[in-house]
Amino acid sequence: MTTQRKEPHTLTLQLGETADPLRIVLPSGDIPAEEILPALRVMTNAVIDHAIAATQAKGRPISCRSGCATCCRHLVLLSDIEARVLADLVAGMPEPRRSTIQARFTAAQQRMAEAGLAEPVGNQASLPVDHLHKLAYRYFQQRIDCPFLEDEQCSIYADRPLACRKLAVTSPAEFCADPVDERVTNLRVAPVGAAVLLVTSDEAPPQPAGVLLPYMLDWAAADTSPRPRRGADQWMQRFVERLADS
């Protein structure tokens, strides 16, 4: 994958030698990182579509279908960028939908607390990886619905987290009932969710920043971290670099 700045506020993405380059229009001026999320979604979708096409060309079609929402019970680790944007999305919902979604977040936290899985609101992306893996498995065992899940479908599909976009399997859907089932064959794709966790970090090496999805609204309400502004091309370059290093 290569990127190149071709003209002001435009980025091209080349996936492989034969695919047509993808043109991504970027915001102008110095902006906070949240404003590149639409471009990150476009880039992520392109990376995943490329991976799906390559997998299908090898005779391994994706078995995921609409209404198959087992993956919507996984514990999602959101980047700080996505958490702020999705919290704003909820805040902008009309009533009574906003209150309904907020109540689902509260219910998910309560389910976690009852199962002994509660975590402090803060930068949960900094938790040890082994701890996160164990937490995620125990969370999945509780079958806690994503607050945005409705009728076994994502109600914010166009705005869903980057990490959710890469969840796809080529194995039979029934195997997904157990995430550690060795028969589950996941789509192999670049770790976009992990890369976006590192975009806003100025540390060397970059440190992840984010929050577990059930805590998103509380985290965003308490967030007072600075919002540095850079050119959109600089933010995108950071994402590509973090992706290459992940």
Phi and psi in degrees as GROMACS dihedral restraints (atoms count N, CA, C in turn):
[ dihedral_restraints ]
;  ai    aj    ak    al  type     phi  dphi    fc
    3     4     5     6     1  -130.3    20    10
    4     5     6     7     1   149.8    20    10
    6     7     8     9     1  -126.0    20    10
    7     8     9    10     1   153.3    20    10
    9    10    11    12     1  -151.1    20    10
   10    11    12    13     1   135.8    20    10
   12    13    14    15     1   -82.5    20    10
   13    14    15    16     1   110.8    20    10
   15    16    17    18     1   -95.2    20    10
   16    17    18    19     1   -32.9    20    10
   18    19    20    21     1  -159.4    20    10
   19    20    21    22     1   166.1    20    10
   21    22    23    24     1   -52.2    20    10
   22    23    24    25     1   127.3    20    10
   24    25    26    27     1    66.2    20    10
   25    26    27    28     1    24.8    20    10
   27    28    29    30     1  -133.1    20    10
   28    29    30    31     1   136.4    20    10
   30    31    32    33     1  -123.8    20    10
   31    32    33    34     1   139.9    20    10
   33    34    35    36     1  -112.2    20    10
   34    35    36    37     1   141.3    20    10
   36    37    38    39     1  -120.0    20    10
   37    38    39    40     1   124.1    20    10
   39    40    41    42     1  -112.7    20    10
   40    41    42    43     1   115.8    20    10
   42    43    44    45     1  -109.2    20    10
   43    44    45    46     1   103.8    20    10
   45    46    47    48     1    78.8    20    10
   46    47    48    49     1   175.6    20    10
   48    49    50    51     1   -87.5    20    10
   49    50    51    52     1   -22.8    20    10
   51    52    53    54     1  -103.3    20    10
   52    53    54    55     1   -20.0    20    10
   54    55    56    57     1   -70.9    20    10
   55    56    57    58     1   147.1    20    10
   57    58    59    60     1   -68.5    20    10
   58    59    60    61     1   140.2    20    10
   60    61    62    63     1   -65.2    20    10
   61    62    63    64     1   145.9    20    10
   63    64    65    66     1  -100.2    20    10
   64    65    66    67     1   129.2    20    10
   66    67    68    69     1   -98.8    20    10
   67    68    69    70     1   122.7    20    10
   69    70    71    72     1  -117.5    20    10
   70    71    72    73     1   120.3    20    10
   72    73    74    75     1   -84.1    20    10
   73    74    75    76     1   130.8    20    10
   75    76    77    78     1  -109.5    20    10
   76    77    78    79     1   153.0    20    10
   78    79    80    81     1   -64.1    20    10
   79    80    81    82     1   155.2    20    10
   81    82    83    84     1   -95.4    20    10
   82    83    84    85     1   162.0    20    10
   84    85    86    87     1    75.8    20    10
   85    86    87    88     1  -179.4    20    10
   87    88    89    90     1   -80.8    20    10
   88    89    90    91     1   127.9    20    10
   90    91    92    93     1  -134.2    20    10
   91    92    93    94     1   157.7    20    10
   93    94    95    96     1   -71.3    20    10
   94    95    96    97     1   158.7    20    10
   96    97    98    99     1   -59.8    20    10
   97    98    99   100     1   -29.3    20    10
   99   100   101   102     1   -58.8    20    10
  100   101   102   103     1   -27.0    20    10
  102   103   104   105     1   -78.2    20    10
  103   104   105   106     1    -7.1    20    10
  105   106   107   108     1   -94.9    20    10
  106   107   108   109     1    -1.3    20    10
  108   109   110   111     1   -57.6    20    10
  109   110   111   112     1   -42.0    20    10
  111   112   113   114     1   -56.2    20    10
  112   113   114   115     1   -40.7    20    10
  114   115   116   117     1   -67.8    20    10
  115   116   117   118     1   -38.0    20    10
  117   118   119   120     1   -63.7    20    10
  118   119   120   121     1   -36.9    20    10
  120   121   122   123     1   -65.5    20    10
  121   122   123   124     1   -42.7    20    10
  123   124   125   126     1   -61.5    20    10
  124   125   126   127     1   -45.6    20    10
  126   127   128   129     1   -64.1    20    10
  127   128   129   130     1   -44.1    20    10
  129   130   131   132     1   -62.3    20    10
  130   131   132   133     1   -44.9    20    10
  132   133   134   135     1   -58.8    20    10
  133   134   135   136     1   -40.1    20    10
  135   136   137   138     1   -66.1    20    10
  136   137   138   139     1   -42.6    20    10
  138   139   140   141     1   -62.0    20    10
  139   140   141   142     1   -42.8    20    10
  141   142   143   144     1   -70.4    20    10
  142   143   144   145     1   -42.9    20    10
  144   145   146   147     1   -59.2    20    10
  145   146   147   148     1   -39.2    20    10
  147   148   149   150     1   -63.7    20    10
  148   149   150   151     1   -42.5    20    10
  150   151   152   153     1   -65.9    20    10
  151   152   153   154     1   -40.2    20    10
  153   154   155   156     1   -64.0    20    10
  154   155   156   157     1   -43.9    20    10
  156   157   158   159     1   -62.0    20    10
  157   158   159   160     1   -41.7    20    10
  159   160   161   162     1   -65.8    20    10
  160   161   162   163     1   -38.7    20    10
  162   163   164   165     1   -68.7    20    10
  163   164   165   166     1   -43.1    20    10
  165   166   167   168     1   -66.6    20    10
  166   167   168   169     1   -33.0    20    10
  168   169   170   171     1   -64.6    20    10
  169   170   171   172     1   -22.1    20    10
  171   172   173   174     1   -92.4    20    10
  172   173   174   175     1     9.1    20    10
  174   175   176   177     1    83.0    20    10
  175   176   177   178     1    22.3    20    10
  177   178   179   180     1  -122.0    20    10
  178   179   180   181     1    81.4    20    10
  180   181   182   183     1   -68.6    20    10
  181   182   183   184     1   154.4    20    10
  183   184   185   186     1   -72.9    20    10
  184   185   186   187     1   133.0    20    10
  186   187   188   189     1   -94.8    20    10
  187   188   189   190     1    -7.3    20    10
  189   190   191   192     1   -65.7    20    10
  190   191   192   193     1   140.3    20    10
  192   193   194   195     1  -138.6    20    10
  193   194   195   196     1   160.0    20    10
  195   196   197   198     1   -58.7    20    10
  196   197   198   199     1   133.6    20    10
  198   199   200   201     1    93.1    20    10
  199   200   201   202     1   -10.4    20    10
  201   202   203   204     1   -92.8    20    10
  202   203   204   205     1    98.5    20    10
  204   205   206   207     1  -117.8    20    10
  205   206   207   208     1    27.1    20    10
  207   208   209   210     1   -57.0    20    10
  208   209   210   211     1   -39.0    20    10
  210   211   212   213     1   -65.8    20    10
  211   212   213   214     1   -17.6    20    10
  213   214   215   216     1   -80.0    20    10
  214   215   216   217     1     8.0    20    10
  216   217   218   219     1  -110.6    20    10
  217   218   219   220     1     4.7    20    10
  219   220   221   222     1   -77.7    20    10
  220   221   222   223     1   155.7    20    10
  222   223   224   225     1   -86.1    20    10
  223   224   225   226     1   113.0    20    10
  225   226   227   228     1   -93.0    20    10
  226   227   228   229     1   130.6    20    10
  228   229   230   231     1   -97.8    20    10
  229   230   231   232     1   111.1    20    10
  231   232   233   234     1   -88.1    20    10
  232   233   234   235     1   144.8    20    10
  234   235   236   237     1   -72.1    20    10
  235   236   237   238     1   160.9    20    10
  237   238   239   240     1   -60.9    20    10
  238   239   240   241     1   -35.7    20    10
  240   241   242   243     1   -59.8    20    10
  241   242   243   244     1   -51.1    20    10
  243   244   245   246     1   -68.6    20    10
  244   245   246   247     1   -36.9    20    10
  246   247   248   249     1   -61.4    20    10
  247   248   249   250     1   -42.0    20    10
  249   250   251   252     1   -66.2    20    10
  250   251   252   253     1   -43.5    20    10
  252   253   254   255     1   -66.8    20    10
  253   254   255   256     1   -43.7    20    10
  255   256   257   258     1   -70.4    20    10
  256   257   258   259     1   -33.8    20    10
  258   259   260   261     1   -63.9    20    10
  259   260   261   262     1   -39.4    20    10
  261   262   263   264     1   -65.1    20    10
  262   263   264   265     1   -36.6    20    10
  264   265   266   267     1   -60.5    20    10
  265   266   267   268     1   -45.4    20    10
  267   268   269   270     1   -64.5    20    10
  268   269   270   271     1   -44.1    20    10
  270   271   272   273     1   -60.8    20    10
  271   272   273   274     1   -29.1    20    10
  273   274   275   276     1   -88.3    20    10
  274   275   276   277     1    -1.7    20    10
  276   277   278   279     1   -71.7    20    10
  277   278   279   280     1   143.7    20    10
  279   280   281   282     1   -72.1    20    10
  280   281   282   283     1   155.1    20    10
  282   283   284   285     1   -78.5    20    10
  283   284   285   286     1   148.7    20    10
  285   286   287   288     1   -88.9    20    10
  286   287   288   289     1     5.5    20    10
  288   289   290   291     1   -61.1    20    10
  289   290   291   292     1   -41.1    20    10
  291   292   293   294     1   -58.0    20    10
  292   293   294   295     1   -47.1    20    10
  294   295   296   297     1   -65.1    20    10
  295   296   297   298     1   -34.4    20    10
  297   298   299   300     1   -63.2    20    10
  298   299   300   301     1   -47.3    20    10
  300   301   302   303     1   -65.3    20    10
  301   302   303   304     1   -43.5    20    10
  303   304   305   306     1   -59.6    20    10
  304   305   306   307     1   -39.7    20    10
  306   307   308   309     1   -64.8    20    10
  307   308   309   310     1   -34.3    20    10
  309   310   311   312     1   -67.1    20    10
  310   311   312   313     1   -37.4    20    10
  312   313   314   315     1   -62.9    20    10
  313   314   315   316     1   -44.3    20    10
  315   316   317   318     1   -61.0    20    10
  316   317   318   319     1   -42.5    20    10
  318   319   320   321     1   -64.4    20    10
  319   320   321   322     1   -39.6    20    10
  321   322   323   324     1   -63.9    20    10
  322   323   324   325     1   -41.4    20    10
  324   325   326   327     1   -63.5    20    10
  325   326   327   328     1   -40.5    20    10
  327   328   329   330     1   -64.1    20    10
  328   329   330   331     1   -41.1    20    10
  330   331   332   333     1   -62.2    20    10
  331   332   333   334     1   -40.1    20    10
  333   334   335   336     1   -63.9    20    10
  334   335   336   337     1   -44.1    20    10
  336   337   338   339     1   -62.9    20    10
  337   338   339   340     1   -43.6    20    10
  339   340   341   342     1   -63.5    20    10
  340   341   342   343     1   -29.5    20    10
  342   343   344   345     1   -90.9    20    10
  343   344   345   346     1     3.8    20    10
  345   346   347   348     1    74.8    20    10
  346   347   348   349     1    28.2    20    10
  348   349   350   351     1  -112.8    20    10
  349   350   351   352     1    11.0    20    10
  351   352   353   354     1   -63.5    20    10
  352   353   354   355     1   142.0    20    10
  354   355   356   357     1  -128.0    20    10
  355   356   357   358     1   150.4    20    10
  357   358   359   360     1   -68.0    20    10
  358   359   360   361     1   146.3    20    10
  360   361   362   363     1   -72.7    20    10
  361   362   363   364     1   125.0    20    10
  363   364   365   366     1   170.8    20    10
  364   365   366   367     1  -155.9    20    10
  366   367   368   369     1   -82.0    20    10
  367   368   369   370     1    82.7    20    10
  369   370   371   372     1   -73.9    20    10
  370   371   372   373     1   -11.4    20    10
  372   373   374   375     1   -68.1    20    10
  373   374   375   376     1   -17.0    20    10
  375   376   377   378     1   -87.4    20    10
  376   377   378   379     1    -2.8    20    10
  378   379   380   381     1   -63.6    20    10
  379   380   381   382     1   148.0    20    10
  381   382   383   384     1   -54.9    20    10
  382   383   384   385     1   141.8    20    10
  384   385   386   387     1   -58.4    20    10
  385   386   387   388     1   -41.4    20    10
  387   388   389   390     1   -62.5    20    10
  388   389   390   391     1   -39.7    20    10
  390   391   392   393     1   -63.6    20    10
  391   392   393   394     1   -43.7    20    10
  393   394   395   396     1   -62.1    20    10
  394   395   396   397     1   -41.5    20    10
  396   397   398   399     1   -63.3    20    10
  397   398   399   400     1   -44.8    20    10
  399   400   401   402     1   -66.3    20    10
  400   401   402   403     1   -41.2    20    10
  402   403   404   405     1   -60.9    20    10
  403   404   405   406     1   -44.8    20    10
  405   406   407   408     1   -62.7    20    10
  406   407   408   409     1   -39.8    20    10
  408   409   410   411     1   -67.3    20    10
  409   410   411   412     1   -43.6    20    10
  411   412   413   414     1   -66.7    20    10
  412   413   414   415     1   -35.7    20    10
  414   415   416   417     1   -62.5    20    10
  415   416   417   418     1   -46.6    20    10
  417   418   419   420     1   -61.0    20    10
  418   419   420   421     1   -36.3    20    10
  420   421   422   423     1   -62.8    20    10
  421   422   423   424     1   -24.7    20    10
  423   424   425   426     1   -80.3    20    10
  424   425   426   427     1   -11.2    20    10
  426   427   428   429     1    54.0    20    10
  427   428   429   430     1    50.5    20    10
  429   430   431   432     1   -84.3    20    10
  430   431   432   433     1   121.4    20    10
  432   433   434   435     1   -68.1    20    10
  433   434   435   436     1   144.0    20    10
  435   436   437   438     1   -61.3    20    10
  436   437   438   439     1   138.5    20    10
  438   439   440   441     1   -58.1    20    10
  439   440   441   442     1   -20.0    20    10
  441   442   443   444     1   -95.0    20    10
  442   443   444   445     1     2.3    20    10
  444   445   446   447     1   -81.7    20    10
  445   446   447   448     1   128.6    20    10
  447   448   449   450     1  -140.7    20    10
  448   449   450   451     1   126.1    20    10
  450   451   452   453     1    52.6    20    10
  451   452   453   454     1    41.2    20    10
  453   454   455   456     1    63.0    20    10
  454   455   456   457     1    25.6    20    10
  456   457   458   459     1  -138.3    20    10
  457   458   459   460     1   151.2    20    10
  459   460   461   462     1   -73.7    20    10
  460   461   462   463     1   123.7    20    10
  462   463   464   465     1   -82.7    20    10
  463   464   465   466     1    -7.5    20    10
  465   466   467   468     1  -125.0    20    10
  466   467   468   469     1    42.2    20    10
  468   469   470   471     1   -50.9    20    10
  469   470   471   472     1   -44.4    20    10
  471   472   473   474     1   -66.8    20    10
  472   473   474   475     1   -24.0    20    10
  474   475   476   477     1  -107.5    20    10
  475   476   477   478     1     8.2    20    10
  477   478   479   480     1   -60.7    20    10
  478   479   480   481     1   154.5    20    10
  480   481   482   483     1   -58.7    20    10
  481   482   483   484     1   154.6    20    10
  483   484   485   486     1   -61.0    20    10
  484   485   486   487     1   -39.3    20    10
  486   487   488   489     1   -62.0    20    10
  487   488   489   490     1   -32.5    20    10
  489   490   491   492     1   -70.6    20    10
  490   491   492   493     1   -30.8    20    10
  492   493   494   495     1   -65.8    20    10
  493   494   495   496     1   -28.2    20    10
  495   496   497   498     1   -90.9    20    10
  496   497   498   499     1     1.1    20    10
  498   499   500   501     1   -79.5    20    10
  499   500   501   502     1   104.1    20    10
  501   502   503   504     1  -155.0    20    10
  502   503   504   505     1   148.5    20    10
  504   505   506   507     1  -131.9    20    10
  505   506   507   508     1   156.0    20    10
  507   508   509   510     1  -106.3    20    10
  508   509   510   511     1    -7.4    20    10
  510   511   512   513     1   -85.0    20    10
  511   512   513   514     1   165.1    20    10
  513   514   515   516     1   -56.4    20    10
  514   515   516   517     1   140.8    20    10
  516   517   518   519     1   -59.8    20    10
  517   518   519   520     1   -31.6    20    10
  519   520   521   522     1   -65.4    20    10
  520   521   522   523     1   -22.3    20    10
  522   523   524   525     1   -67.4    20    10
  523   524   525   526     1   -22.8    20    10
  525   526   527   528     1   -69.6    20    10
  526   527   528   529     1    -8.6    20    10
  528   529   530   531     1   -62.5    20    10
  529   530   531   532     1   -21.6    20    10
  531   532   533   534     1  -126.0    20    10
  532   533   534   535     1   107.7    20    10
  534   535   536   537     1   -65.8    20    10
  535   536   537   538     1   -14.6    20    10
  537   538   539   540     1  -103.0    20    10
  538   539   540   541     1     9.5    20    10
  540   541   542   543     1   -63.2    20    10
  541   542   543   544     1   121.8    20    10
  543   544   545   546     1   -66.3    20    10
  544   545   546   547     1   -12.3    20    10
  546   547   548   549     1   -81.5    20    10
  547   548   549   550     1   -12.5    20    10
  549   550   551   552     1   -71.6    20    10
  550   551   552   553     1   125.5    20    10
  552   553   554   555     1  -115.2    20    10
  553   554   555   556     1   104.3    20    10
  555   556   557   558     1   -81.2    20    10
  556   557   558   559     1   150.6    20    10
  558   559   560   561     1   -64.0    20    10
  559   560   561   562     1   129.4    20    10
  561   562   563   564     1   -87.2    20    10
  562   563   564   565     1   116.7    20    10
  564   565   566   567     1  -147.7    20    10
  565   566   567   568     1   156.6    20    10
  567   568   569   570     1   -56.3    20    10
  568   569   570   571     1   144.2    20    10
  570   571   572   573     1   -76.1    20    10
  571   572   573   574     1    69.9    20    10
  573   574   575   576     1   -63.6    20    10
  574   575   576   577     1   -38.5    20    10
  576   577   578   579     1   -62.8    20    10
  577   578   579   580     1   -39.2    20    10
  579   580   581   582     1   -70.1    20    10
  580   581   582   583     1   -36.9    20    10
  582   583   584   585     1   -66.3    20    10
  583   584   585   586     1   -40.6    20    10
  585   586   587   588     1   -70.4    20    10
  586   587   588   589     1   -22.2    20    10
  588   589   590   591     1   -63.7    20    10
  589   590   591   592     1   -20.5    20    10
  591   592   593   594     1  -103.7    20    10
  592   593   594   595     1    -3.8    20    10
  594   595   596   597     1   -63.1    20    10
  595   596   597   598     1   -40.7    20    10
  597   598   599   600     1   -86.4    20    10
  598   599   600   601     1    -4.8    20    10
  600   601   602   603     1   -77.4    20    10
  601   602   603   604     1   133.2    20    10
  603   604   605   606     1  -102.0    20    10
  604   605   606   607     1     5.2    20    10
  606   607   608   609     1   -80.8    20    10
  607   608   609   610     1   161.5    20    10
  609   610   611   612     1  -127.5    20    10
  610   611   612   613     1   112.6    20    10
  612   613   614   615     1   -71.7    20    10
  613   614   615   616     1   160.7    20    10
  615   616   617   618     1   -59.1    20    10
  616   617   618   619     1   142.3    20    10
  618   619   620   621     1  -109.4    20    10
  619   620   621   622     1   138.4    20    10
  621   622   623   624     1   -68.5    20    10
  622   623   624   625     1   148.3    20    10
  624   625   626   627     1  -135.7    20    10
  625   626   627   628     1   124.1    20    10
  627   628   629   630     1   176.2    20    10
  628   629   630   631     1  -168.8    20    10
  630   631   632   633     1  -152.4    20    10
  631   632   633   634     1   148.7    20    10
  633   634   635   636     1   -69.0    20    10
  634   635   636   637     1   136.3    20    10
  636   637   638   639     1   -52.6    20    10
  637   638   639   640     1   -41.7    20    10
  639   640   641   642     1   -60.0    20    10
  640   641   642   643     1   -21.5    20    10
  642   643   644   645     1   -98.3    20    10
  643   644   645   646     1     6.5    20    10
  645   646   647   648     1   -57.0    20    10
  646   647   648   649     1   -47.4    20    10
  648   649   650   651     1   -66.4    20    10
  649   650   651   652     1   -42.2    20    10
  651   652   653   654     1   -65.8    20    10
  652   653   654   655     1   -41.0    20    10
  654   655   656   657     1   -61.6    20    10
  655   656   657   658     1   -46.4    20    10
  657   658   659   660     1   -65.7    20    10
  658   659   660   661     1   -38.2    20    10
  660   661   662   663     1   -65.0    20    10
  661   662   663   664     1   -31.0    20    10
  663   664   665   666     1   -95.3    20    10
  664   665   666   667     1    -4.1    20    10
  666   667   668   669     1   -70.9    20    10
  667   668   669   670     1   120.6    20    10
  669   670   671   672     1  -124.1    20    10
  670   671   672   673     1    14.6    20    10
  672   673   674   675     1   -67.1    20    10
  673   674   675   676     1   149.4    20    10
  675   676   677   678     1   -64.4    20    10
  676   677   678   679     1   153.5    20    10
  678   679   680   681     1  -115.6    20    10
  679   680   681   682     1    81.9    20    10
  681   682   683   684     1   -60.7    20    10
  682   683   684   685     1   152.0    20    10
  684   685   686   687     1  -117.8    20    10
  685   686   687   688     1   135.2    20    10
  687   688   689   690     1  -143.7    20    10
  688   689   690   691     1   169.6    20    10
  690   691   692   693     1   -65.6    20    10
  691   692   693   694     1   146.8    20    10
  693   694   695   696     1   -59.3    20    10
  694   695   696   697     1   -36.2    20    10
  696   697   698   699     1   -65.1    20    10
  697   698   699   700     1   -33.0    20    10
  699   700   701   702     1   -69.2    20    10
  700   701   702   703     1   -40.9    20    10
  702   703   704   705     1   -63.0    20    10
  703   704   705   706     1   -44.3    20    10
  705   706   707   708     1   -64.9    20    10
  706   707   708   709     1   -37.8    20    10
  708   709   710   711     1   -62.5    20    10
  709   710   711   712     1   -39.2    20    10
  711   712   713   714     1   -58.9    20    10
  712   713   714   715     1   -45.7    20    10
  714   715   716   717     1   -60.5    20    10
  715   716   717   718     1   -45.3    20    10
  717   718   719   720     1   -62.5    20    10
  718   719   720   721     1   -41.8    20    10
  720   721   722   723     1   -64.7    20    10
  721   722   723   724     1   -43.7    20    10
  723   724   725   726     1   -64.1    20    10
  724   725   726   727     1   -36.9    20    10
  726   727   728   729     1   -66.0    20    10
  727   728   729   730     1   -40.5    20    10
  729   730   731   732     1   -67.0    20    10
  730   731   732   733     1   -30.3    20    10
  732   733   734   735     1   -88.3    20    10
  733   734   735   736     1   -10.9    20    10
